[in-house]
Amino acid sequence: MKNAVFILFLIFFLYSCSNIFGKPDITQQCTLSARGIVECTFYNEGNAKGSQCIKPIISRKMHKDNYYYQFAQDNITSITKLCSGIVEPNDVIDRSTTAFFKISSKTIDLDKFCIATYNEEYDLFEGNVLRPGSKFWDGCEWYISKVN
């Protein structure tokens, strides 16, 4: 009888303290502007509170000869991370920050990093070589990297 009561108590305790044995399930939906503004909505669909940090990564779609920054690598990761903070189970939190990207020790302009066309039309105000009608994301795509 003692064992049965102990087992019932243990089952009740484990059931009522599911957060001890639960786990967070945090997902995010994010946007990134040409000026580096990252806005994310973090969702926790798990049964325990948790947090998540992300960094955006920009990846070029074409050969580097097609870009203003021809010397740069094809992928760059932001030096800025965006963290959700503690997200309770079944809760939603919005966060935003400005992401900065560097090549060597120099901060780069995402617009120039991603501009996908190179020709002789010269923009005297910015000093960059652009094709009329080029859009920021013509030459890049981006994705999220989860970080600690």
Phi, psi and omega in degrees: 000319178299318181296321179295318178295317179299316180296317178298318178298317180297316178297316178299316180298312180296320179293317182285341180250044185297337178294334177295320183254000178281180176212148178286153175226085187261126174239164181219153170236125187229156171233153178225125179269168179296340179267004175090011178282120178254126176236126182231145169248120180258131179245136174246105180261010179273189181246019175216152178288156181191183179214166179210142175239145180226160169225135175283147176236131178256133182232130178283147182267339187233179177296147185299340178295344181269010186236157176297309175274081183288334183283347188281157175290171184279336181231137173227140178254139179299145174275353180256133174250153179242124181246146182285333195077185181289126177246119179289159177304139180059032180241164181229136178226135176258136177221154175211158177199170172260122179271138176245141180238137180232147170240123192057241179248011184258126175290136183250158176270117182301323180300316180287327178295324187261351183299128195261008183228151182219116176210192188272359179284116189254129179267107186292336183285320184256340183075016179250154183263118185228154169262130179306136179091355178294142178248157184308311187272006179303325186253359183224160166227164181221158178209174186254138172245126177281134180229166176277000000 
